[in-house]
Amino acid sequence: MSSGARLAGKRIIVTGAARGLGREFVLHLAALGARVLAADISQAGLEETCKQAEGVEVLPAVIDVSSAGQTRALAQTARDALGGLDALVNNAAVVAGLSRRPFEEIPEEEWDRVLTVNVKGTWLCAAAVAPLLREAGGGSIVNLASEVAFSGSPGVAHYVASKSAVIGLTRVLARELGPSQIRVNAIAPGFIPNEGSAAMLGGAAYDVSATPLGRLGQPEDLLGALAFLVSDESAFVTGQTLLVNGGRRFG
Ligand SMILES: NC(=O)c1ccc[n+]([C@@H]2O[C@H](COP(=O)([O-])OP(=O)(O)OC[C@H]3O[C@@H](n4cnc5c(N)ncnc54)[C@H](O)[C@@H]3O)[C@@H](O)[C@H]2O)c1
């Protein structure tokens, strides 16, 4: 990768990197010159991500983001293998396999699992890497929220609550980490069809008639926002949640 590449020299962790959006993020950031540590609970999926990243530097790290010890180990791996860190993409989440049901009927175990991975995991990963970002003189954290935090999409109350919490966490971390020149922003995608998100629709079609751009989003639609937020191009942007959803609005 030439030193003139947009993210040349950037050391980035992407969680939830074994498939779906996380895999696309890894491949794109690496193609822009970043050195990427791809983290996920699925070893087999990570191996496939690394295989697809042929020719660019991607290192795998099998971890559970909801384990404090494992997120600290991830930060240590970044220190050992990358010599430090410039950015974290908090993408891992429980989303696959969630079916829609009234909020009173969500099993308590499922509620806890969604909140634990999606919220506690985001917090733990940020906390684990903050010392590394401070050592680097600053950096960027990008959290994956969702448009459901704005729409209040019925049937997945735990998931909506978790993504709303991610937006709040983004704001508070931006304030606490700002003095260390660590920026914290979120991307809130609209519905992007893939194997993880398909069950969310419960067999229904996603109605694009209320989307000004009149189509469904694709993973590639998120890549520009991601590259902007991890790079120095967004050096004066923090605490923001960028809806990338074709302009759909919620009243
Ligand atoms: N696809 C969409 O429509 C959509 C829309 C809005 C927001 N998002 C958000 O984007 C992100 C990626 O979504 P996706 O559709 O690619 O989902 P996905 O289910 O395909 O991928 C999620 C990844 O997270 C990993 N993961 C789950 N629990 C983990 C844990 N405890 N520790 C480590 N890794 C773990 C999974 O193994 C998987 O590889 C999520 O945060 C999701 O909430 C997705």
The ligand as a MOL file (V3000), in Angstrom:
LIG
                    3D

  0  0  0     0  0            999 V3000
M  V30 BEGIN CTAB
M  V30 COUNTS 44 48 0 0 0
M  V30 BEGIN ATOM
M  V30 1 N -27.5170 -4.7100 8.7270 0
M  V30 2 C -28.3480 -3.7200 9.0790 0
M  V30 3 O -29.4330 -3.5220 8.5460 0
M  V30 4 C -27.9440 -2.7690 10.1860 0
M  V30 5 C -28.6660 -1.5780 10.3080 0
M  V30 6 C -28.3310 -0.6990 11.3270 0
M  V30 7 C -27.2820 -0.9920 12.1740 0
M  V30 8 N -26.5950 -2.1490 12.0200 0 CHG=1
M  V30 9 C -25.4900 -2.4150 12.9620 0
M  V30 10 O -24.3080 -2.6860 12.2200 0
M  V30 11 C -23.5070 -3.6410 12.9230 0
M  V30 12 C -23.2210 -4.8460 12.0350 0
M  V30 13 O -24.4550 -5.4250 11.6420 0
M  V30 14 P -24.5170 -6.6810 10.6610 0
M  V30 15 O -25.7950 -6.5800 9.9290 0
M  V30 16 O -23.2540 -6.8000 9.8980 0 CHG=-1
M  V30 17 O -24.6590 -7.8850 11.7270 0
M  V30 18 P -24.0890 -9.3890 11.6980 0
M  V30 19 O -24.9220 -10.1970 12.6230 0
M  V30 20 O -23.9510 -9.8730 10.2900 0
M  V30 21 O -22.6190 -9.2340 12.2990 0
M  V30 22 C -22.4070 -9.0270 13.6680 0
M  V30 23 C -21.0420 -9.5960 14.0270 0
M  V30 24 O -20.8310 -9.3760 15.4260 0
M  V30 25 C -20.2600 -10.5590 15.9570 0
M  V30 26 N -20.5400 -10.6620 17.3970 0
M  V30 27 C -21.7330 -10.8870 17.9920 0
M  V30 28 N -21.5750 -10.9870 19.3170 0
M  V30 29 C -20.2510 -10.8020 19.5710 0
M  V30 30 C -19.4750 -10.7870 20.7500 0
M  V30 31 N -20.0420 -10.9790 21.9590 0
M  V30 32 N -18.1460 -10.5400 20.6590 0
M  V30 33 C -17.5660 -10.3660 19.4410 0
M  V30 34 N -18.2550 -10.3810 18.2890 0
M  V30 35 C -19.5810 -10.5990 18.3470 0
M  V30 36 C -20.9210 -11.6970 15.1730 0
M  V30 37 O -20.1700 -12.9040 15.2930 0
M  V30 38 C -20.9360 -11.1120 13.7790 0
M  V30 39 O -19.7570 -11.4120 13.0660 0
M  V30 40 C -24.2690 -3.9790 14.1880 0
M  V30 41 O -23.8310 -3.1330 15.2420 0
M  V30 42 C -25.7020 -3.6520 13.8200 0
M  V30 43 O -26.4940 -3.3810 14.9610 0
M  V30 44 C -26.8940 -3.0540 11.0580 0
M  V30 END ATOM
M  V30 BEGIN BOND
M  V30 1 1 1 2
M  V30 2 2 2 3
M  V30 3 1 2 4
M  V30 4 1 4 5
M  V30 5 2 4 44
M  V30 6 2 5 6
M  V30 7 1 6 7
M  V30 8 2 7 8
M  V30 9 1 8 9
M  V30 10 1 8 44
M  V30 11 1 9 10
M  V30 12 1 9 42
M  V30 13 1 10 11
M  V30 14 1 11 12
M  V30 15 1 11 40
M  V30 16 1 12 13
M  V30 17 1 13 14
M  V30 18 2 14 15
M  V30 19 1 14 16
M  V30 20 1 14 17
M  V30 21 1 17 18
M  V30 22 2 18 19
M  V30 23 1 18 20
M  V30 24 1 18 21
M  V30 25 1 21 22
M  V30 26 1 22 23
M  V30 27 1 23 24
M  V30 28 1 23 38
M  V30 29 1 24 25
M  V30 30 1 25 26
M  V30 31 1 25 36
M  V30 32 1 26 27
M  V30 33 1 26 35
M  V30 34 2 27 28
M  V30 35 1 28 29
M  V30 36 1 29 30
M  V30 37 2 29 35
M  V30 38 1 30 31
M  V30 39 2 30 32
M  V30 40 1 32 33
M  V30 41 2 33 34
M  V30 42 1 34 35
M  V30 43 1 36 37
M  V30 44 1 36 38
M  V30 45 1 38 39
M  V30 46 1 40 41
M  V30 47 1 40 42
M  V30 48 1 42 43
M  V30 END BOND
M  V30 END CTAB
M  END
